[in-house]
Structures are given as structure tokens and as C-alpha cells.
């Protein structure tokens, strides 16, 4: 009985434990089921394929709304309907992944058993997931998780999908969502990536290639591993023949055709770098800008934004075309000059070095034949053989050989950066700052992503000069017509070290004007300009124009040494374009932008960068970077560079009888010239070539050079000969069809004056070496006549009335109408008859005698002002009238500026005594030749041929 009671007690305990675990199990199952059902309800919309929100690419549009490209990066996806796909593609998927797809209910016991057995036996017998399970796992689980739990969840969702969708809908989801290559999802995107055509046109063999990507997009990539892809492709085709989806003849024919046309030279890159892109450099710049603008959960790879940019595809196409031509010219020219230098070295210097090394027994540096042969062999392997070997290592999967080729490739890359000419171009709209075109280098790909137009740290050379010339104009110490001497000189830096600059080709011009020094890019005169204004003024102005505001950065970029004036700073083409655009934009701030606005997939505005830029500009204390007057003067000088200076040659079209490239016709057929201004730049070692210039519409900056220093383009590839023609061709193209537009001239503060091109002073009739009309800040215009050319009537001694003892007239009619004062003959010296005869002759002796009777000086005076009234009018020598300016009497100075009556140089009759200018003569002038050279410190006979002068006391001024 006792035993029976103990047995009953144990049975009771077991029952209670069993009941307890049964309840716990029921609770767990209930909770799990409830959570599953709740999860199912919460994702009901996600289960519906038509209501999914799939990852969509971001569209990049140009300024006119034209599609540039799409950003999708790791999920390049293009949706396609199942009904649009060829049958053999669907059959290939079924044959490879799930032959029983249309018969099972979402899972296959046989497939699961086969996969489990493979795992236990460490055999690759395929996966156990059906197509439905693969879709469920992709949409609702993390397929990288290799656990039983994940497989259970995947199976649960497979049941749900089979319950809610038809087989065709599930297969359509599968074909559009599964990864099928490096960064590509779905058959449509994969077909475009691998075969460059739609999946609608896919062949039988190509379908087999796509299908094998489903199991391993990396291992079976035909671009990286063609041999493994080929073997797996044959398996799929054989399986299709076995299942009756294709005949053997169809499979073999398609297979052979595919591999007969296979491109073994093509490298596998991410889909992002193989996308269709009309402006890849600009797109990459926009992508990086978006990286800085977007935050939180915003993902431009998946969220389907629309980005409105500033790009003008017409400008971009022109930039790509002309930069390609420029890069070819640069590399061909560099290779030619390099070969010539190497030949010269081999013929001239190597024998000399060999002789010296042999004589002094220097074996270490002796260039033996074997050493030269070894060097040439190594160079040939690196440049020619290694790329072929590298391709073979990829094709045949020889990893050890690939390591060796990679090392050689690294050496080749370093050599390339030093020996291959790269280039960059950027164009911006002056008044808006819109970036309309970007070329960042020779070719955009995974190995070349440095956007040199915006990221380059390059010496701008002489294209930097206008930045501190602008400061010189505002200093009022120099004007466009200031005289500077271009001669060898030694400058001493602040630390006392000497610096001796050289001009291009070592040529010296002697005396030049400031605008000429800039126009012809003369180094010594430019450094004299820098020396005149000082480093502080030059650096402050350059930093303002380049939009560099950080004091530490300013100190780092702008060294306080004289080579600064030759552009030894670091800048990029965008900064240089912005600086010149300020000149074009009347001195106002220009903020370059590439993105105008961003909308989400529903058209809602989410980012407005342009509005933010305009707000910042309005908030600035002074939107004027420089004054409008300074900007106009700089533009007038830089226009000379295009008309007569280093950009003059590139601005002519040799293919059209050397016509001007910027000549256009308006709608009525009338020809006009679009005004252009600019500057070239070439550092003293000829390592870079620049051209930066602008019109009233656009500014463009162009650079050619090397990514790594250590090489020279050569004296034949300069800013003028290399970058200049590309700039001119690009600017001509982008201005086609635009109406004439001129640079805006300020209504006040400027005075236009015609000066002699040799002295920079007011011209006279004797100035026979040219004249030029230049704008001056009011008050800085020249006040003296040319003291270099011609008759002494126009020397400072003759025109300086306050210091002169004579007053002269050039007008015969006026002379005859004047009432001459009575002269006391006792005041005149006695003369002999022969002296009186000689007095009327223009002889050196007579001129010397007259010069002794004439007071001379070079003071700048306002006494030489136009008279008002007739000969009886009192003259106030201190009247508030303009000083002598040179030029025609009716010349107007500036639009809206005050008009200045400039002193006439004419022999025509005048209306009144207002035209009194030269010494009074007692008889008509004789036609004597004008002297070509100045007579220093003397005032020769004011009017050759006259032997009579008025005394210092002039009754006309009484």
C-alpha cells in the first residue's frame, strides 16, 4: 500500500509538471502567434506589392529640367513587368532556383532536406529556400543572419505571401528586387549593367549569366571571374535543356555567340560608376554637396529625390569637347618635348657623364649599357606589358600574379600622376553664381575622382596678378597709365633674402605702362606694383576676391615674399573663377552654387540652397567686394589682354581667315563683338597653364598641369598656347545666340582719358607711337602732357603757365584778330641784320638760344586751363576748372560723369580765345618736322620758325 501511495504521489507531481509546461508552452505559442498576427496586420500594406515604397533613384536635373543622371549607388533598380520579359529568362530563373515553383505552397520539403544533407556532409547541394522564401527573406528578414530562427521567420512570411499573392506576382517581385550584380538589383538594372541593353532584349546565354548572379554576385561576376561564370552558365543551360525549356542547339549557339563577343578588357565597377551620366564631374560635385546638406534619415540613394541644379548641358557638352581636345594636345605636346629632351640627354649629357665617371672611376653612377637596357625594360613592362598581364591574371584567376601586377600598377600610377597632363574647367554665371559646367579631369571613374576644378591646390601663376593690381588701383598710388620700368632688378624679402625675378623667355621691355604690364604678363613690373602697395594691401584684396576669410588660412596661403606676386599660392579653378566673376559683376559678391532646390518623391520642397545663399548675401554688411569703379577699371585692363595681350592669339580663328572668335550676329543679321576680358597664367617652371576670363554673362577658368609636382609642360605649352585656345573656344560656344551685352560702367567716380602709350601722359600731336583711352578713378587721371615725344611746345615747360614766361597761340586767324600791345623797343636787345636773319631759322643754335630765354620746369599745374570768354575777358588762374586731359575738345568723360573740355591740338580756326594753348607767335608757323626724341631740361623754341617772344609780362593776362 505504501508503495502504491508513493507511485500515486510521483504520478501527481509528473502530471503537475507536465501541466505547468503545457500551460507555459501554450502561453508562449499564444504570445508568439499573437505577435505574429499583429506583425502581419501591421505590415499588411507592405505585403501588397502595389503598395510597396521601393528604393527609388534620385534624379539630377539641369537648369532646364533635363535629366543629367540618377543616383542609386548600392541599389540601382529599374522596375519591369513580368509580361515584358522574354520566356527564356523566366525559364532560366525557374530552372536554376525553383523548378517546382508553380506547384508548392511556399516551401519545398525536398529542397529543405537536400540543403540540410549538404550542410551535414559539407557539400554544396544548393539552398533549401524556394523563390517565395527568398522574397520573404529579402523583404522581412536579414538574410546575412545564418540561424534557425531566421529561417522560421522567413518561412512564416512565405506562408503569408503565398496566401495573399499569386505566383506571377511573387515571381515579378523576385525579378525586380533580388540583387543581381555589384550594386544592381533586379533583372532590368542587371541587364543594362552587364550587357548594355534592356532585359526585354536578353538572349538565352545572357539570361543564364543573370541567373547565376542570384547565388553569388561576386563569385560569378563575368567581368571579374569569366571562367567561373562560364562554367556555372553551362550548368544552367544544360538544366534548361534537360527540363525542356530550350533545345541543345539554341543553348550552344547562344553560348558561343556570347563568349565570341565578350569584352575581356572591361573592368567590373560598381553600378554607380557605370550609370548613364551626361555630366559625371558635375554630378559627383552635386553628390558631395548633398552629403553635406542631408541629415537624419534622408538618403538620396533610396528616397527618390529630384535635385534641380544650375548645370547647363549645352555648356557641359562644350566643356567636355574642348577639354578633350586640349588634353590630347597637352599630352601629345608634352610627350614630344619629353622625347626630344631625352634624346638630347642621351646624345649629349649621358656621354659626358659616362666620360667623367670613367675618368674618376665612379662605378656607382656609371650608365653602363646593361643599366640603360634594364631601365628601358622596366619602363616597357610597367607601361605596356603589365596591363596585359593584369588582365590575364583576372581572366584566369591567378591571384599571386595579380599581386605582382598590382605593385607594378602602383608604380605606373605614380609615374602617371607626374607624367600625364590633367586638366580642369569650371564656368559660372556672373550675376547668379550658377555653376554651368564642370570638368574635373581627363576621365571620371573609380580611379579618377579628384575634382580638380574644385579640389585642386594649384599655383595660378600670372592669372593671380589682377587680384593685387585691383588693390593698386584703389591705393591711388598707381593708375592704368602709370609708367614702370621693366628691367632686371633685385627685390629683398622681409627677411632680407634677395629675389631676382625673370620675365618669360628672359626678355625685357624697358619702360611700360601698368596696363601693358598686366596685358603682357610682365613679372618685374608686376612685382614693382606689389612693392608699391605692400604685402598687406595685396593679400587683403586677394583673399577677399578668392573668398578666403579665415585668418589662419590666409597666413598659410599667402606668403609674405615677392614670389607671391607671381602666383605661388594654392588655389583651385573655382576660386579663380569667383574672383574674376566679381570683376564682371560690378564688384559685387558672387557665391558659386550648384544645387538650386531639392524635392522629395511627392514633389514637396525639402531643401532650398539657393534661397539660403541669397539670404546670406543680403545679410552681409557690404555685398560689394570691391567698388564698381575698381571692377570697371580692372575689366578695361583685362579686356586689353584679350584684344592685344596673351589672349589675343587664342581669340582669333585661323580656320576662318583669323577672324575674331567672339564676333556674332543678332536677330537682324547685324554683326557685333561680345566684350571679353581675361588673363593667362604660367608659373616660372611652366608646370601649369591657366586661362581665366569672362564676358558680361559668364566666367570660365581653365587649368592644365600635373597632379603631382616635379615636371614641366615646357615652354611651348603655356597659358596662352594651351589653356587660352580652350577658353576662347568654350566661351565662343556658350555665347552663341546670346544678344549683345556690355560691361556696366558706373555713372560716377570715373574719368576716361586718352594718353600716350609711351609716357602714359596726355597725348599731343607729336605722340606718334600710339594712344589709348583708359578709365581712371576721379582725381587720379594724368595732369601733364607727354614729355617724351615731339616739339617743346608740349613739354612741361611749355604747357606750365604758372611757371612759364610765355603764352602762345597756335591759331593763325586768332593771331591776326588779337590786339597786340605796344612794345617798348628799348626793352629788346640790339641785333645785327645777320642775327635777325638767323632768328627766323630753325637751327640748333637758335633753339638753344631761345631755350635760355624760356623758363622750364616739370611742375604739375592747373594754370593750363581752358579760357572762358574772348580776348578781353579777365582770366582767373585759380578757377575751378579741370586740368589738361588731352584728346578732342568735345570729348565726354564717362557716362553720367562730368564732362571735361580737353585742350585742342588743331590748326583749324577757333571761335574765340578759349582755344589759347601754345606760345603766341608773331608770324605764321613754318612746317618744320616734329622731333621724335625729347629734349631734357630745356624748352626749345616753342614754335620753330618764330624769332620773337613776348616778354614775361603779358598784357593779355592783365
Secondary structure as UniProt FT lines:
FT   HELIX           2..42
FT   HELIX           44..47
FT   HELIX           49..51
FT   STRAND          58..61
FT   TURN            63..64
FT   STRAND          67..71
FT   TURN            73..74
FT   STRAND          76..77
FT   HELIX           82..84
FT   HELIX           87..97
FT   TURN            99..103
FT   HELIX           109..120
FT   TURN            121..122
FT   HELIX           131..140
FT   TURN            143..144
FT   HELIX           148..164
FT   HELIX           167..177
FT   TURN            182..183
FT   STRAND          184..185
FT   HELIX           187..195
FT   HELIX           199..201
FT   HELIX           204..213
FT   TURN            214..215
FT   TURN            217..220
FT   TURN            222..224
FT   HELIX           226..242
FT   TURN            243..244
FT   HELIX           248..260
FT   TURN            264..265
FT   HELIX           271..274
FT   HELIX           280..293
FT   TURN            296..297
FT   TURN            300..302
FT   STRAND          306..309
FT   HELIX           313..344
FT   HELIX           345..349
FT   HELIX           350..359
FT   TURN            360..361
FT   HELIX           363..365
FT   HELIX           369..380
FT   HELIX           381..385
FT   HELIX           386..396
FT   HELIX           399..419
FT   STRAND          422..429
FT   TURN            430..432
FT   STRAND          434..439
FT   TURN            446..447
FT   HELIX           452..455
FT   HELIX           461..464
FT   HELIX           465..475
FT   TURN            480..481
FT   STRAND          483..486
FT   STRAND          491..492
FT   TURN            494..495
FT   STRAND          498..499
FT   HELIX           504..506
FT   STRAND          510..513
FT   HELIX           514..519
FT   TURN            520..521
FT   HELIX           523..533
FT   HELIX           535..546
FT   HELIX           551..557
FT   HELIX           562..566
FT   HELIX           573..584
FT   TURN            585..587
FT   STRAND          595..599
FT   TURN            601..602
FT   STRAND          605..607
FT   HELIX           609..619
FT   HELIX           628..643
FT   TURN            646..651
FT   STRAND          652..653
FT   HELIX           654..656
FT   TURN            657..658
FT   STRAND          659..660
FT   TURN            661..662
FT   STRAND          663..665
FT   TURN            667..668
FT   STRAND          671..673
FT   STRAND          676..681
FT   TURN            684..685
FT   STRAND          689..695
FT   STRAND          698..705
FT   TURN            715..716
FT   HELIX           719..723
FT   HELIX           724..734
FT   TURN            735..737
FT   STRAND          750..756
FT   TURN            757..759
FT   TURN            765..766
FT   STRAND          771..777
FT   TURN            778..779
FT   HELIX           792..794
FT   HELIX           796..799
FT   TURN            801..803
FT   HELIX           812..817
FT   HELIX           825..827
FT   HELIX           833..839
FT   HELIX           844..852
FT   TURN            871..872
FT   TURN            877..878
FT   TURN            889..890
FT   HELIX           913..915
FT   TURN            936..937
FT   TURN            944..945
FT   HELIX           955..957
//
